[in-house]
Amino acid sequence: MPGQLFSVSTQGTYTWSTLLSREVVHAAQPDKKFAQFTVMREQWGKNAGESFLFDKYGNIDTQGTTLSETSTIPAHQYRLYQSTATLYERGNSIPWTRKYEVLSQTNERAAPVQVLKNDMAKALDTACEAEFDKCKIRYVGTATNVAAWTTNGTATSTCKSDLNTTHVKNIIDYMYETLLCPPYDGQNYMAIVSSNAARGVYDEVEDIMQYTKFPASGEFGKYYDCRFVKTNHGLSNTGNASTYGEAYFFGGGEGPVCEGVAVPPQVIPKEVTDYGRSKGLAWYCINGYKIFWEDDPDNNTIKYDSA
């Protein structure tokens, strides 16, 4: 049986010793930053099906204009767009035996609860990043002041430049002028960047950034109406075989990614079997993520990428 057995040293025997410290040390965890930017769109209980739909509103088809005193106000229409998101069961478990529970000196629940919470956070953050990665617009720094754009979701050039201030300005200007994308917080766009991507822009504007503080987890500064969050999870720090890393830039409106939930993430006990000898804990949820705008008709996310 997989899980924690007292008879196996690395699973259970190490939990008892005459000199065993009561302090529990857990493995290092990556810096998970994507899930904080999802927007809860719907929450259901049972019997609601495994998919959910959400509507998006386009602009009116003809802009309003001036009226003469005797003219009637023109009538026009706008288009609705609809997206489908799928709910998935997600989970993982750690079983253990009654022997493990009885003989172990450590709290048999506290340690696996933390291990499961760590795993759950990474799994959900990975699912969120997968939706970010469905964005259509890719920006590749092919030189210090030169870039290649694609709008089909695939980068076709190799990155050969740090994410510097020129590239940041190009991306933010494009989001503001071309995409007409509203800022994330009403004033600033957001960027989630890998360590190498962060280093490129930070080295140029360190004197400005070091005094800037914002509430987002992992945020290290602001430049050119863009707030920066660094992560070591979900993004490649090499940028598909280059050495310049990856980044996502996104704006507001509804946010970059929505979430639907049928069963919220939780840690639950196993139903005890074999006369109380088989026990365990699991994390579990039923939820789904979906990028809000995927070229229908808008985009609000750009990836600093490489072929």
N, C-alpha and C positions, 0 to 999 in steps of 0.2 A: 504494500500500500504506500503511495506517495504521502508525504507529510512528515510529521515529527514523531520519531520513534526513540524511546529512551535508550534502546540498545545500540543505536548508532551515535558515535561520539559527536559528529558535527550537527546532528539533529536534536540530541537530547542529553547524552551523558555529560556534556560540557556544562549543563545547567545545574549540576550538583558537584560540590567540592567543599571540603572542610575550610578552605581558604577563599571561597568564591565571593567576589565583591557583589554587593546588592545593586550597584549601578549597572544599567544596561546601555550599551553603546550600539547605535544603528549605523548601517552603511551610509556613505555620502549620497546625497540626492541631487539631481540636476535642478536648475533654477527654472521652474515652470511658469510661463508668463502668458500663454495664449488664452487660457480659459477665462481670465479676468475680463476679457474684452467681448465675451459673448453676451447676447441679449436674450433674456428669457421671453419667448414669444407665447408659448402655450404650456399649460400643465394640466394633465388629465389624470384620472384614476383608471379603474378597470373598464374593459369593454368599449374602448374608444378606437380600436384598430391600431395598425402598426405604422401608419403614415399620417402626416398632417400637412395641410395646405396653408399657405399664407399669401395674401394679395399684396401687390405693390402698385402704386399709382404713378402713372406717367404724367407729363405736363399736358395742359390744354393744347389742342392741335393748332390753334391760331391765337397769337398774342393779342391782347386787348389794345385799343387805340382811342384816339379822341372821338368825340361824338358831336354832331351838329345838334342844334336845339330841337329839330323836328325828326331826327333819325331815331330809329329803334335800336336798342342795344343788341349787338349781334349775338347769336347763339352758336356755341361750338361744343366740342366734346373732348374727353380725355380717354386714354386707354388704360385698361387694367392689365397687369402682368401677374401671373401666378406661378409659384414654385412649390415643389413637393419635397418634403424631407421625410426620411425613414427613421423610425425608432428601432433601436437595437438593444437586445439584452447584452449587458457587459458585466463581467465579474471575474473573480479569482478567489481561491480559497486556500486555507491552511488547516488540514486536519491533524489531529493528534490522538494518541491513545490515552486511556485512563491511567495506565502505568506511567506514561510521561507526565501526566498532570499530578499524580500522587507523589512521585519521587523527585520532581524538579524543585529546586530551591527558589527559582524565580517565579514571578507572577505569570501564570500560564496564559493569561489573557492580555495583559498590558503590552507585552512585546509583539505578539502577532497582530494586535489591533493597529499598532504603529506601522508595522511592516505592510499591512494591507492598505492603510491610508496612503502610504508612500506610493504603492503600486497603483492605487486608484487615481491619484492625482496625475501620475505620469500617463496612464492610459487615456484619461479624459483630455489632458492637454495635447496628446498626440492626435486624438480625433479632431480637436479644434483646429490644430495646425493644418491638417489635411484639407479642411475647408478653405482656409486662407490660401492654400496652394492651388486652388481652383480658379484664382483670379486670372483674368485674361491678359492683363498688361504686364509685360516684362521689360525691365530696363537693365541694360548691360553696359557697364563702364568699359569701353574698349580702349580708352586712353584717359589721361588725366582730365582732359576737357572735352572728350568725345564720347558719345553713347550710341547704342543701337537699341531701337524700340521694336517690340513686336506686340501684336494685339490679339493673338490667337491662343495664348496660354503657354507658349513654348519659346524659350530663348534659343536663338540660333547662332549667337556669337559667344566667344570666350571672353570672360571678364579679365581685363589687364590693368585695372586701376582700383585703388582704395576707394571706399565710399567717402569722397571728400566733399567739401562745401559746395563745389560747383555742381556735383551730381545731386546733392540734396536740394539745391535751389531749382535745378531742372525738374526734378520730380514734383516738388511742391508747387511750382508754377504751372506744371501740366495739370495737376489735380485741381488747382484753383481756376485756371483760365480755360482749359480744354474740357475737362470732365465736369466742371462746375460743381465739384464735390464739396459739400459743406465741411468745415473743420470738425474734428472729433468732439471738442468741448465747446464749440461756438467760436473759438478764437485760434486754436492750434490743431494741427494734424498730429498723428501719432506714428511712431516707427518702432517696430520690434526688430532688434538687430543682434547678430551673432557677435562674438567677442572681436574677431578680426574686422568686421564691418564697423563696430563701435569704435575701435581703435583708430581707424582711418579718419573719421570725422572728429573724434575727440582730440586728437593730437593737434588739429588746426585751430580749435576754438576752446581749448581747455580753460583759458583765463576767463572766458565768459560763462562757461557751463558750470564751473565749480561752485558758483554761488546760487545756482538755480535748483529749487526743490519743488516737486509735485507729488501728489498722493498716489500715483500708480505704482504698484509693486515693481521694483527693479529699475525705476526711472532714475536716470543720471544727469539729465540736463535738457536744455531747449536751445534750438537754433533755427532761425528763419521760419518762425511760426510752426515749428515741429518739435514735439516732445519725444525723447528717446528712452526706450526701455531695452535693457540688455538681457539676453538669455543664453544659456548653454544647452537648451533643450529644443528639439524640433527643427532648428535651422542648421544647415551645414556651415561649419566654420571655415571650410576650404572653398565652398561655393562651386561644387561640381568640378573638382580637380584644379581649380585656380586656388589662389591663396588669400582671397580678399573677402571671403565670407558672404553671407546672404542677409537680406533684410526685407521686411514688409512695411510699406507705408500705407496708411489708411485714414479715411475721414469719418465723418459722423453720419447724420441722418439717423437711420436705424442702427448704425454700427456695422462692423464687417461681417459678423456671423450671428445667426440666431440659434436658439436652443429650444427644443420641445422635450418635455419630461412626462413620462407616465408613472415611473417609480423613481423618486429621488435617490441619489447615491447614498448608500448606507452600509454599515457593517452589521451583519446578522449572524446569529449562532446556527450551527448545524443541528438538525433534528437528531437527538441522541439515539444511536442504534446499538445493536449487539449487547443488550442488557447494560447499557451505560458505559461500554468500553470504547466506543468510537465517538469522538467529539471533534469540534472544530469551529472555525469562524470563516466567513467569506465577506467580501465586498460585492455589492450587487446594485445594478440600476437598470432601468429601461429609459433610454433617452436618445436623442438624435440632434445633429448639428447640420446647418445648411448655410452656405454663404448667401448673403442677402442679394447682392447685385452681381450677376454673372453675365454682363453684356446684354441685359434685357430691360431697358435700353441703356442702363447706366453701369459704370464701374466705380467703385470707391476704394479699391485696393490695388497697389502696384508692388511687384516684387523686384528687388535688386538681385539679379540672377546671373547665371552663366550657363552656357551650353555644356 
